[in-house]
Amino acid sequence: MFLLFVAGLVLTIIGYVYLSQVIADRRGLLWGLSIFVIPPIAAVYSVAYWKNARPALLAVCAGIIVTVLSVVAGAWPDVISRLES
């Protein structure tokens, strides 16, 4: 279960970085970097430019779903024990 949790987090991070790259390509480097400082900008951009942001947003959503399902399936105690050691 721990590996499923980590895979979900990695997929979420990859999707978010990909979204910042999409924003940087379409709107400029300042826009791409600003989503790391002000995360709601990513949500606003994703809604406004759904066609461009769809693949990255789907990767983020898939990563969140995998992470949540791994926690529901019982990965959380394993995650805590690995972080404490």
C-alpha positions as CSV (number, residue, x, y, z in Angstrom):
1,M,0.0,0.0,0.0
2,F,2.9,2.4,0.7
3,L,4.0,2.1,-2.9
4,L,0.5,2.9,-4.1
5,F,0.5,6.0,-1.9
6,V,3.9,7.1,-3.3
7,A,2.8,6.4,-6.9
8,G,-0.3,8.7,-6.3
9,L,1.9,11.5,-4.9
10,V,4.4,11.2,-7.8
11,L,1.6,11.3,-10.4
12,T,0.1,14.3,-8.7
13,I,3.4,16.1,-8.7
14,I,4.2,15.2,-12.3
15,G,0.7,16.5,-13.4
16,Y,1.2,19.7,-11.5
17,V,4.7,20.3,-13.0
18,Y,3.3,19.5,-16.4
19,L,0.5,22.0,-15.8
20,S,3.0,24.7,-14.9
21,Q,4.9,23.9,-18.1
22,V,1.7,24.1,-20.2
23,I,0.9,27.5,-18.6
24,A,4.4,28.7,-19.1
25,D,4.3,27.7,-22.8
26,R,0.9,29.3,-23.4
27,R,1.1,32.4,-21.2
28,G,4.7,33.0,-20.4
29,L,7.3,32.0,-17.8
30,L,5.9,34.3,-15.1
31,W,2.5,32.5,-15.3
32,G,4.2,29.1,-15.2
33,L,6.2,30.0,-12.1
34,S,3.3,31.8,-10.4
35,I,1.2,28.7,-9.9
36,F,3.9,27.4,-7.4
37,V,3.5,30.6,-5.4
38,I,-0.3,31.1,-5.8
39,P,-1.8,27.6,-6.4
40,P,-5.4,28.9,-7.1
41,I,-4.0,30.4,-10.4
42,A,-3.7,26.8,-11.6
43,A,-7.4,26.2,-11.0
44,V,-8.4,29.4,-12.7
45,Y,-6.2,28.7,-15.7
46,S,-7.5,25.1,-15.9
47,V,-11.1,26.3,-16.0
48,A,-10.4,29.1,-18.4
49,Y,-8.3,27.1,-20.8
50,W,-9.6,23.6,-20.3
51,K,-8.6,22.4,-23.8
52,N,-4.9,23.2,-23.1
53,A,-4.8,22.1,-19.5
54,R,-6.9,18.9,-19.7
55,P,-4.1,16.3,-19.9
56,A,-2.2,17.8,-17.0
57,L,-5.3,18.3,-14.9
58,L,-6.4,14.7,-15.5
59,A,-2.9,13.5,-14.3
60,V,-3.3,15.6,-11.2
61,C,-6.8,14.2,-10.5
62,A,-5.7,10.6,-11.2
63,G,-2.9,11.1,-8.7
64,I,-5.2,12.4,-6.1
65,I,-7.6,9.6,-6.6
66,V,-4.8,7.0,-6.3
67,T,-3.5,8.6,-3.1
68,V,-6.9,8.8,-1.5
69,L,-7.8,5.2,-2.4
70,S,-4.5,4.0,-0.9
71,V,-5.2,5.8,2.3
72,V,-8.7,4.4,2.4
73,A,-7.3,0.9,1.8
74,G,-5.0,1.2,4.8
75,A,-1.8,2.7,3.6
76,W,-1.8,5.6,6.2
77,P,-0.3,3.6,9.2
78,D,2.4,2.3,6.9
79,V,3.2,5.8,5.7
80,I,3.4,7.1,9.3
81,S,5.7,4.3,10.4
82,R,8.0,4.8,7.5
83,L,8.2,8.6,8.1
84,E,8.9,8.1,11.8
85,S,11.8,5.7,11.2
